C-alpha cells in the first residue's frame, strides 16, 4: 500500500512530488530507471544539460517517499541503483559495438555490456543515494546532501580499481563554452559537484513539511542561480579572448578504415598504402608535424622492416607521431630476473600499446621518441584475469584486445610522460582511454609543463553515435583544465585541433573521392599556444575537497533548521 504523502511548497509542483514519492515496488524501479535514462541525453552529442533538472529532481522526490517506508535503506538503495542502471545503459550502450565487430563469435555475450555493465555501475549510484538517505530530511538540506554524496561516489567511480571516469555530470556542459571554463579552476570533479547541485535544487521547492518557510525552500535555488550566473559570466569573458597560434603547422590524418575491414586479409598493405598516399598529398610542408591515430597500421610498425622503411622514406623531413602496437622480448639473467628486476619466464614477450615519433632516419636507428600507454582499457587491453576473480573463465569469450594483435592483453608502460623530440615542441602523450584522467597532464613528471597534448585514439570500435562524441567531449576538458592545446587523431572519431580553452580550432574533413570508399579525413592547421597554468593545474582537486566541506556545513545548518 502506498504511504500517504502530503506535499507543501510550490502548489503547481505538489502533485508531481506526491506522485513520485508514493511510488512503490516495480513501478518505482521503472520510473527511476527512466529518469536515469533521460539524464543520458545531457551528455554529448546532445549536451542538453537542463534535462538533469528533471532527472535529479525526480530522483530526490522518490527518495522522499522511500525514506518514509519501514525498510527505507533498501528502498533508497533500490531507487538509486535503478536510476544508475538506466543512465549507464543508455549512455554506455555503445560498449556493445565491439561485440558486433565479429558477431558470429561474440553476439551471444551482449548481455555483458548491456546488462552486467550498467547494473554493476548502478551499484555505485545506489551506494551514493544510500549514503545520502542516511542524512535525509524534508528540509532543503537534502539537495546539499544529495550533491555531496553523489559527487563523492562519482569521484570514487573515477578512481576505484583504476577508475572509469566516463560521463561525469560536469562534462554535460559543452566543452569550450562559458560554463565549461569552471573546470580550469577546480577540475572536472569540482564542476561535477556544482552541476549536480544546480540541477537538483528545484527539488527543494516542495517537501513534506507543513511549514510555509518559503525563504528556506528558495535558498538553494537562489544559491544555484548565483553560482550558475557567475560561472557563465566569468567563462564568457574568458572565451572572448583570442587564441594565439604558432607558425608551426600540424597535419592530422586518419584513413578511416572500419575496424572489421582493417584486419581483413590483405588490408594491412592497403591501409599502409593509403597513409603513404596521404603523406604525398599537396599542401604540406617539410617542417610539418604529422600525426596518425592509435594502432594506425595493423602491424608491428617498429618491428616491420618493410613498413618502417616505407614510412621513413615518405615522411621525408617531417616528423611523424604514430600509434602502434609493439612487442619486446624480456630476457632473464642468471638469477631468473627480467631486465626490470622482477621474476620472469624465459623468452617472455611483453606487448605495449605505444606512441612513437618517427623521422626519415628511423628505418636505420628506430624511433626518436617512444611512449607506452600505462592506463589500459579494462577487458579490452587489460586481461580479465587481472581485473576480477576467476577472470580467466570469461577471458576467452570477450572480444580480442582493441588492436586485435594481442590476445592476452597489453603490458602497462611506466607512467605519464612528456615527450621530447628534436623539431617538436614537448608534449604530453595520451592514448585513447588515458584522456579521461585529469591527473595525467598535471602529473609531477610534467614539470616543466609541456606545450601541448597529443591524444591518439581508435574510436572505430564504437560506431558513429554517442560513444565517439562522448570520448571527444571528455578529451576537450583536459585542455580546459590544463590550459594546453590538444591535437587529437581518432580512427573514425573526431580528429581535431583544440585550443587551451577547449574550443575546436580545426576539424578533420572527409577527403572527397576516396578511391577505397573508407572515410579518410585530414586537416592541416597551426598549433595554438599554451595558456598560462590554470588554478586546477597548480592545485589539483584542492577546491573540490574544500567545496565538499562547505556543502557538509550547509547541509548541517539546513538540516538543523
N, C-alpha and C positions, 0 to 999 in steps of 0.2 A: 504494500500500500504506500502511495506517495505521501511524504510528510507535508503537512500544511506549511507553506512559506508565504509570508506577508512582506511585500516589498515597500520600502519607503525611499523617498528621494524624488527624482525627476519622474513625474507621473507617466510620461509617454514611454519611458523605458521599463516601468514596473512590470507589465505583463510579460515582457520578454525575459526579464530576470526570474520571475516566478516560474515560467515555463521551463527554463533551463535548469533551475535549481531543483525542481521537483522530479526530474528525470531519474529513473532507476533501472537497474538491470541492463539487458542488452540494448535498450533504447539509448541509455546514457553512453554506452561504449560506441555505438554507431554515430551518434551526434558528435562526440569528442573526436572520433577518427575523422569525421567530415570537416570539423573545424581545423584540425591539423593539416588535412589535405588542402584545404583552402589556403592556408598560410604558405604553402609551397609556391604559390603564384606571386609572392612578394619578391622572389629572387629572380636572377637572370633566367631567361632573356627578357622577362616582363618588368621587373623592378617596380611592381605596384605595391610599394611599402604600406600604404594605408590599409590594405586588406588584413594586415596583422592586428588592426584595431578590433575587427570582428572576431578573429581567431582567439586572441589573448583575453579579450573581454568576455567572450562566451565561455572560455575555459575557467576563468575566475568565478563567474556566476555559477558554473556547475560545481565548482569546489565549495561554494557557499552552501549548496544543498547537501553535498556529500559530507560536510563537516557536521551536519545535524543527524546523520544516521548513527545507529548503535555501533557499527563496525566502521567508523569513519576512516581509519587508517587504510583499510583495504579499499574502501570506496574512492578515496582521494588518489591512491596509487593507480587504481584501475583507469580512472579518467585521464590521468597524466600519461600512462602507458599507451592508451588507445589514441590519444592526441598525437604523441610522438610517433607511433606506428603509422598513422595516416599521413603525417608530414613526411617521414622518411620514405614511405612507399612511393609517393608522388614525386618528391624532389630527387630521389635516387633511383627511379625506375630504370634509367639508362644503364645502370650497372648490370642489367640483364643482357645487354647487347653483346658483350664478349662471349656469352654462351651461345650466341646465334651466328658467330663467325664460322663455326663448324657445327651446325645444328644437329647433324647426324650423330655427333659424339656427345654433345653437352645439353641439348634442349631439354632432356629429361630432368635436368637438375636446375631448372629455372626457379624452383621453389627456394633455392638458397638466396639469390639476390632479391626475390620478390616477396618472400615470407620471413626467412630467418634473419636477414639483414635489418629490415625495418623493425621487426619485433624485438631484435636484440638491442638496437639503438634506442628504441622506445623505452626500454628499461631505465635508461639514464634519465629521460624526461619524467618517467614515473617516480624515480627517486627524488627528482627536484620538486615535484608537486607534493610528495610525502613530507619532505623537509619543511616546505612552506606551510603545509597543513598543520604541522605541529605548533606553529606560532600564529595560527589564523585567528582572525576576529572579524566581526562585522564592520569594524571601523575602517577608515581609509588606510590604515596601516597595512592592509592585506595587499595593496598594489606595490608597496615598498618591499614587503616580504616576498611577494611573487618575483619581482625583478631581481632581488638579491639572490635568492636561491637558484632561480633558473639561469642566471648569468654564471653562478658558481659551477653548476653542473655542465654548462657549455664549456667553461674553462677546463674542467676535468675531461670532458669528451675530447678536447684538443690535445690532451697530454697523456691520457690513460693508455697503457700498452703501446706507447709510441705515438698515440694520438690520431684522431680523424677529424680535423677542424674544417669540415666541409659544410658550407651553407650556415655559417654563424649568422644570427639575426642582424648583426651590424653590417653585413655585406648586402643587405637588401637595397641600400641607397646606391643609386647609380654611381659607379666609380668615376672620379673626375668632376662630379657635380659638387655643389656647395656643401651639403651636409656631410658628404663622404670625407671632406677635408679634416673633420674632427679626429679621424684616425691618426693624423700626424701629431696630435697632442698626446693621446693616451693609448693608441693602438686599437686593434680591431676588437679586443675583448672589452675595453672601456666603451667603445661605440656600441657593442652588443648590449651592455648593461643599460646605457641610455635609451637604446632602441626598444628594448623590452619594456622599460618603464614608461616611455612616452606612449607606446601603443596599448599599454594595459590601463592607463589612468582613467579612461571613460568608465571602467568598471566601478570606480569609487562613487559615481554619481547615484548609484542605487545600492541599498543594503537592507538588512532586516531590522535595523534599529528603529524604534519609534521616534527617536529624536529628530527634530527638524533643523539640525545644525547644518544649514546649507553651506556655510563657510568651510566647515571641515570636509564636506564632500567635494567642494570646488577646489580646495587647496592643491591636491595632486595634479589636477588638470591645469591650473594656473602655473604651477611649477613646471610642468611638462611643456606648456606653450612657451614659457620663458626660455627653457633650455633649447627647444627647437628653433625659436626665433633667433636667439643669439648665435647658435651654431650656424644657421643659414647665413646670417649677416656677415659673420667672420669668414665663413667659407667663400661667400660670393666675392668678398673683397680680395681674398687670396687668389681665386681663379681668374680674377680680372687682370692679373699680372701676366705680361707676355713671357713666352718661353725663349730663352737664349739657346741657340744651336751652334755647334762647332762646324768647322769646314769639313770634318771627317764624314764620309758617306758610308752607309751600311746597306748591304743588299740582302734581303731576306727571301729565301727560296724554299718552295715545297712542291714536289712533283704531284702531290695529291692522289697517290695511288691508294685504292681501297685496301683495307687490311687483308682481306682474303686473297686478293689478286697479288699482293706484294710477295706472298710466299708460294704462289703457284709455280709450277715447274717452268724454268726458263725466264721468269720475270725478273730475277735478280739482275741479269745483264741489262734488261730493258730499263729498269729503274736507274741503274748507274748511267746508262747512255743518255737518259733524259736529263739527269742532273748535269752531265757534261755539256749537253746542248744548251742548257740554261746558262752555264758559265760562259758560253761563247756568244750569248745574245748581245746585240749592240747596246750602247748607252752606259756601259760600265767603265770603270777607271782602274788602272793598276794599283792605286792607293786604297781601293775599297776593302772593307771587311765584309766577307760573305758568311752567312750563317745558314746551315741546314738543320733540320729538326732531329729530334731524338730517334735513334735507330734508323737513320736516313736510308741506308743501304742494307738489304737483307744478306749481310756477310760480315765477317770479322774484318773490317776495313784495314785495321792496323796490322793484321797478320796475313792479309790477302795481297800478295806482291803485285799481281796484275792490276787490281783495283786501285791500290795506293799509287802505283806508277802513273796510271791514267789521271787520277785526281791531281797529283802533284804537277803533272805536265799542263793540265788545263787551267789550274788555278793561277799559274804564272807568278807575277809579282804581288798578287793579292794574298791576304791571309784568310783561311777558311776555318770557321768554328763549326764542328760537325759532331753529331751524336752517333755513337757506335757501340755495339757490344764488343767486349774483348775478353780474351782468356789468358791466364797467366799461370804457368806451371809453378808449383811450390815444391822445392826440393828439400829433403831432410838432411840435417847434418848427422854426425855420428851419435849424437845424444838423442836422436829421434825428435828434433825440434825443427819447425819450419823457419823461414827467414825472419818471421816476426817474433820468434821465441816461444810460440805456442806449439803444443803437440800436434803432429800432422801425420797423415798416412803417406807412405811412399808414392811418388808420382801423382800426388794430388794436384788437381787443377782448380783454380779459383776463376769465377766468371764475374765480370763487372759491367754495369751499365754506365758508360763513360761519355765524357765530352772531351774532344781533342782539338787542338789548334794545329793546323797543317799548313805548310807552305811548299814551295817548289822543291825544297831540299829534303822533304820528309820521306820521299821514296828511298833515300840513302841513309838518313840519320834518324828517322822516326819523327813523331810529333814534337813540336817545340813546347807544348804545354799539355797537361793531362789532368783531368778531374774525374774521380769516380763517385757516382751517386751513393750517398750514405743513408738517406731516408727512403727505404724501399716500400713499394706498394704491398700491403698485406695480401697474401694469396696470389697476387699477380707476379710479384718479384721475390717476395719473402715466402719461403715454403711454409705450408700449413703446419708442418711438424714443429716449426719454430714459434708458432703463434698460439696454438691451442693444444691441450692434452689430446692424445690419440689422433693428432693431425695427420699422421701417415695414412690413416684409414680413408680419408677423403682426398688425399693428395692426387690420386690417380683419376678422379672424376672431375677435377677443376680444369678450366682452360689452361693451356700452357703459359709459360712466362710471357709477359706482354710483348717481348721482342721475338717470341717463338723460336728462340735459339737455345734456351737453357731450360730444360725440363725440370731441373731440381732447384731452380731459383738462383738469384744472384748473391754475391757476397757484398757486404756493405763497405763503402770506402771509409777513409779515416775521419771524415767530418767536413764541415764547411770550409770553403777556401776562397781566397781572392786570387784570380788567375793573372799572372804576369807573363807577357809575351812581347817581344820587340814589335813595334809598329801597331800595337793595340793598346788603348787605354785600359788600365787594370779594371777587371770586372768580377762581380760575384757570379759564380756559376750555379745555376739551379736546374735540375732536370725534373720536369713534369710535376709529380706529387710534392716535391720539395718546395714548390712555390706557394704551398698552402701555409707554410710555417713562418710566422712573423719574426721568430727568433733568429733565423738563419742569416738574413742580410746584416743583422746587428751583432752577430757573434763576435766574441772577443778577438778572434783571428782577423776580423775585418777592420783592423786598425793598422795603418791609416785607412780611412774609408775608401772603398772602390769608387770609381767614377760612373759606373753604370752596372746594370744587371743583364745577364743573358739567360733567358729561360727557353729551353727547348723541350718539346713535348710530342707525344704521339696520341692525338685525340681521335685517330681513325677507328679506335675500338668502340667509341661511344656514340656513334650515329651523328645526326645533324641537328638535334634538338637541344634540350635543356642541359645535358651534360657538358659539352664543349663550351657553351655560353657561360655556365656557372664557373667552369675552370678559368676561363679568361677573366671574368669579373674579379675573382678572388686573387689572381695574379696581379691585377692592376692595383689592388690595395697594398701590395708590397711596395709599390712606387710611392704611394701616398705616405705610408708610414716612415719610409727611409729618406724620401726626397731624391731618390736615384731613378733615372730613366730606365726603361726596360725595352730591350729588343727581344721579341718573342716570336719563335717559329714553331708552329704546331701542325703536324700532319693532319690534313682535313679539319683543322680547327682555325682559330683566329690567329693569323700571322700579322703582327703589327709592331709599330714603334710607339711607345707610351712615354710621356714626359714625367718629370718628378712630382707632378700633381695628379697623376693617374689619368691624364687626358690623352686620348688617342691622337697621335700626330700623323700617322700614315697607316694604311691597312692594305694587306696583300690583295691584289686584284687578279681574277682569273685571266689566264693567257688565252686570247681568242685563237680559235683554230688549232687547238691542241691536237696533234695528229694521233695520239694514243687514245684520247677520249677520257683521260684522267682529269681531275680538277686541279691542274697545276696553277700555282699563283706565285707572284713575285712582286716585291716593292723595293725601290731604292730610295733612301731618304737620309737626311742629315741626322747626326747623333745629337740629341738635346744635351745641354749642360746639366750637371747635377745641381740641385738646390742646396742651400745651407742645411746642416744637420737639423733634423726635427727634434722636438722635445721627446717624442717616443724613441727615436734612435738613441738619444743620450740616456734616457732614464727607464726605458722599457715599460713594464706593467706597474710601475710605482703608482701612477694616478688611478689605475684600476683598483689596486688594493686600498688606496685612501678613499675612493668612492664607495667601495663595499662597506667600509667602516662608517661613512656618513649615512648610507642607506640604513645600516643597522640602527644608528641613533634615531633617524627619522621614523623608522618603523616602531621603535620602542616608545617614542614620545606619542605617536598617534595611537598606539595600542593602549597606552596608559590612560588616554582620554576616554 
